[in-house]
Amino acid sequence: MTKADPGNAFAIGVDVGGTTIKAAIVGANGDLHESFHQPSPRSTSALRDFVHLVLDHAKDPVRGIGIGCKGIIDCASTRVKSLPGDLHFLEGQLLSDVVGAGELPICAENDARAALVAEVLWGAARGRRNVVMLTLGTGVGGAAMVDGRILCGASGAAGHLGHVTVDPRGGLCICGNYGCVETRFSSKAIESGYWAHLHRAAPAKLSLNGAGSPPDTEAIFHAAAEGDECARHVLDSALEYLAAAIVGYMHTFDPEIFILGGNIAAAGPQLFDPIRDKIAHRTRILLGRKVPIVFQKVVGFGGVAGAAGLVFLHEGLLEIC
Ligand SMILES: [Zn+2]
């Protein structure tokens, strides 16, 4: 895997998410040496200040700054081509200009692709050339590596697996399509599903909090485990859609391994057990084997490590085998 001796090379990895921005000083072996996080910036100057705060903490010279960001990112120029939602202020911006770090190389990529890079370099997909990854959180991110290449597509949008239709009659999605995976299986979908039951006064064990918000996804998973019929119904329904989507991805990409990451994947067996057998059964004829569905290995700061990995790949210190 090592192309040139990476020695004690370091890079800064930054993961710009919808609610939190994270960063770390990362070694070429994937180790995080110092990590940072704060609420997501709401202006370009706040993003720049955060990255420079991290840069100021680096004791050793870094080889570059890698940025994983939601949306469609042109990795050749670092331009944010499309980014609806809370980070919309970054749309049209060159991340290298926003960060402004002089001669230091700046790499940028979609956040889910950065998370996949971390798994390929240091995690569950090490040594694999055909991998699909879903990041399950507020929304659903996705990335696919086929024959050793992470797919980008004609406009950089390839691998947006959260925006595949699983319910043609479903609700309007942030992307403008209807019934996307993200509208059926994401923390927002699960929480709004539970809220709809509360709104109908269905028998439920959880209730709105003081601010009128529905219980969060973690609480809904706990409630389901403790027998809350409402939570079970919401999760069973959401998992049906997720399983159907994964079957489609397996048939499309024929991966060696399928990785689930993100906050919701941390639910572990409650998420994996109900869908593994179902997916294996539905893919057995076309694929002729059971594709492992595993939890991401580079947890918590996977997107950060992967963003730094972009720098190591760009600088020729590491390569995808
Ligand atoms: Zn969508």
Boltz pocket constraint, residues with backbone or C-beta under 6 A from the ligand:
constraints:
  - pocket:
      binder: B
      contacts: [[A, 162], [A, 163], [A, 164], [A, 173], [A, 174], [A, 175], [A, 176], [A, 177], [A, 180], [A, 182]]
      max_distance: 6.0
